[in-house]
Amino acid sequence: MFYTTKIVDKVRVPPKKLGAKVKDSLLGICQEDYEGRIKEEYGVIVAVTGIGKVGDGHVIPGDGSAYYEAEIEMLTYKPQIQEVVRGTITEITEFGAFVRIGPIEGLIHVSQIMDDYINYDSKLPGFVGKKTDKKIVSEDNVLARVVTVSLKGDTSSSKIGLTMRQPFLGKSEWGKIDEKSVKEKDEKGKGRKGKGPVKEEKEVKEKKEVKEDKKEEKK
């Protein structure tokens, strides 16, 4: 999920950038220092969008730079557990599929791609469902659910786990297949419920007949 975030931090402005407007200098420095980095509490810092309030600058003896406490406005992205995300398949391997979601990639393990037995086709490359004929290859757009999140330092060190094994996730055309499957399961369930009371009534009748037979034997 994307967020607009504000933090207050102390920013160092080197001598060569002191000639410009303070906010312009701070914006350029913060964009260079923050964008693309990950902070656990905020997620991925996608962009520094502006500078808010700026405190008085001060210097440190022996350092020609000026230091300003500034309010930094940012656009961040932090995936949440159970969140449904839209992404694009960037790579298919034997162990799963990588998906670009916003500014970061997640992995759909082979066991979480679809609720079907699947084959890996190295020629595509991609995966194909044995019963449903669902297919997934690079550049496909998909819906997935976030199941694990581990954000560390930068995007290459972070790990996002995804699943598409629930109905109506995956590719948009899978929806019709899932809808048909859900209807079939509902119909089977209704069929079983309908047989339940009949079976129960039969058992009661049989027990009653057994009791009557025993009474007659005693007589």
Buried (B, 14 or more C-beta within 10 A) or exposed (E): EEEEBEBEEEBBBEEEBEEEEBBEBBBBBBBEBBBBEBBEEBBBBBBBBBBEEBEEBEEEEEEEBBBBBBBBBBBBBBBEEEBEBEBBBEEBEEEBBBBEBBBBBBBBEBEBBBBBEBEBEEEEBBBBBEEBEBBBBBEBEBBBBBBEBEBEEEBEEBEBBBBBBBBBBBBEEBBEBBEEBEEEEEEEEEEEEEEEEEEEEEEEEEEEEEEEEEEEEEE
